Structures are given as structure tokens and as C-alpha cells.
């Protein structure tokens, strides 16, 4: 078969499994699980791999699942990815009542699309035409939530990093992968057009902060206390005052929250906790903004006579979408949907751990329609099952034909060199971990 016939055979196989693919997406929507806890979602992935007869490994980085479809010869290996986890949106109508987890970002559609691509590539029997292997990779913990829980995993030695793809890189499960593709869901409220690719998006690091003051009776003897909440409020104001120093082109985003504001209303708050991300377009801009945030935190502590404890952990590297994979996506997504609906999106202020992979290999992280509502909001859901579940499956699977049956993967690997090696990447991210205590103003540092 020529390329067009291979792609048609794949799309027919996916259409034949239409109800199963939609069923998986909806079942995962109704059983959302948070990162590094996606056991039932992983079971669903394994059940499809068992049905297809694909050999796989599971429990990778706690819950990840990796299957392989062998092609002919020793060509490049292309990974298709989907993310297993949900995030916390407790007021979502399909949220888990005990955890607040909800698929308000479309990861259920990612897994449905991943498994749909597996159905298409296996049941169309095209592997003999592929000069290389295909990896189907269900990865854990992309949503950067429950930071304290994940820090505890690191302290216990259960993980090294706080997110799925960095952990899988560290463990070596991407060592046999040459390039990686995934597709994120979008909605009319989130993105213009039915499909598109941004050339890049922000990276970030994360901080947890504890201001430590001194408790006292808030009515009887407030002068004997040291108010940690006032210190936190000063810190928030100082961070806000830094915003005019951030360059527009760096797309800096700093968005702290207070997670503990005190214990009782009649006690001067002696411990107040905060969390924040520091996002930017480049690693240099992230580190520049971090200096200013740390300065604001320490200055607020000094002003109020508090101590401040700052824990810094790596988030994600900035995303670099592969230009040549973008062109293949545009062609194949246009084959599935309407080509005039494609858009080149501007740089994105959000972040993804696909950015980490994109530093060490060619990666594509585009968006396709199918959802409605505001991303990460309580009204988000897959409203168009054809576009939301089946179109991503067909797009990823037909891209594989171009990459491995037409030799374009080798061209990409020749032309697009990674920004850093795996070892350089790991060294940079490990170097972000640190703990610091800045003592109150009347104590020696």
C-alpha cells in the first residue's frame, strides 16, 4: 500500500473501534485520579494493550504504562503519549467527591486518543510498512498539584522529581525514544480554530513558603506576638510591585496563593504558608524572576521580624515544539478536519512537562478541538466525541506513517538537534532543589 492507502486503512480501523475509544474516554472522565495515583486509569490502558496483544511494561514512575509496536528493521522510535492524571476542580459536575479530582484539562481524551491510535496501527496491520517502532506511552502526573504529597514521595525515595515525564526521563524510560508526539484538547473558549500549534510555552519552578512568627492573644496582648500573616501580605505586595520589572517578551507569570493563614482568629498567626509558581519563556527569565521573588519573601520577613523558610523545587522546562513535526501535524490534522481551521498560536503562558522532553528530543504538543468550556474550569468537558476522541487518534496514527513509512523521522533527527543532552537536562533540574531559612530580623543569619 502507498501512504494514502496506509492512512485510510488506519482511519477505518479507528472508526471500527469508535464506541470502544469513546467509552474509554468517558469512563476515565467519570473516574478521575490525581498524579502518581492513577491506578485504575492505568488498568484501563493495560486492558486495551492486552486486547491488542502489545507487550508492555507498567508501574513506571509508579503508574506509567509503555507498550511497543515493532516495525521492520532498526529505524527510529516514535512515542505517542497520553497523560493519565486529572487535576483538582472540586466543583466540576464529574469530580471525584473524595479527592476533588476532575478531568477539566482533557487528559481523558489524551488517553482515548492514544489507545485509538494503538487500535488503528495494530488492527490495520501496517507495522510491516514501518521502518521503526512505535511506543504507546501513558504517562503519569503532568498536572503539578499536591506539591507537599509529591515532595514526600521524593523524601521517601519513591520518586526523584515531582512530575511524570521528568521522572521517566531520569529512570531511563525515554532512552530508546527518538521523538515524541501528543495532542492536547482545546475548546472555542480556549483557542481559536479547530487545531493549532504554538512554537513554545513557559517553563516554571515552584516554591513552598512558611513564614514563622510568634503566637499571642490577638485581643489581650497582640504586642507580644509576631504576625506571620502580615509578613505574607507584605510579601504578596512586594511580589506584585516587581511586575513592572519583568520584560514583556519573557512572559513572566508569578501567581502565589496562601494555603494556611493562621490557626484561630483570636491568636496572632504564628505560621502562614504559601505556594507559588514562577513561570517564564526561558530558563534565564525564570531564574531572574526567582531572585526578585526570594528578595520579596526575605524582605517581608525582615520587616515583620519573622523567619521565612523557602523550599524550591523544579517544575517544567520551556516547551520547544518541533517545526517539522508541526508541519506534519498541520497536514494530517487537516486531512481529518478542515485544513483552513489550522492556526499558528502565539507563545503560551501555561506549562507542560512535555517541555522537559522537548529539550532533549523533537517533541510535538499541539491542540485539537472537541471540548467546550474553560480549561481547568468546572464547565470543561469533551462535547464533540468525533473531534475530541477520534480525530487525535487518527492524526497521531497517520503522522506515524509519514515518519516511519516515508522516512521523515530520519530527516527530522538529522535537521533538529536537541538543546541539551539528557545528562545536562537532569543536572539543571536537580540543581533547582534547595531549602533555605532566613532568620527573623533580630536574629543572626
Secondary structure, DSSP 8 states (H G I E B T S, - for coil): --HHHHHHHHHHHHHHTHHHHHHHHHHHHHS---TT--HHHHHHHHHHHHHHT-EEEEEETTTEEEEEE--STT--EEEEEEE---EE-TTSTT--TTT-EE--SSHHHHHHHHHHHHHHHHHTT-GGG-SSEEEEEEE---S---HHHHHHHHHTTS-SSSSHHHHHHHHTTTTT-SEEEEEEEEETTT-SSSEEEESEE-EEEEEEEEEE-B--BTTT-GGGSB-HHHHHHHHHHHHHHTGGGS-GGGT-EE--EEEE--S-TTB---EEEEEEEEEESSHHHHHHHHHHHHHHHHHHHHHHT-EEEEEEEEEE--EE--HHHHHHHHHHHHHHS-GGGEEEE--BSS--THHHHHTTSEEEEEEEEEEES-TTSTT-EE--HIIIIIHHHHHHHHHHIIIIISSHHHHHHHH---SS-HHHHHHHHHTT-EEEEE--TTS--
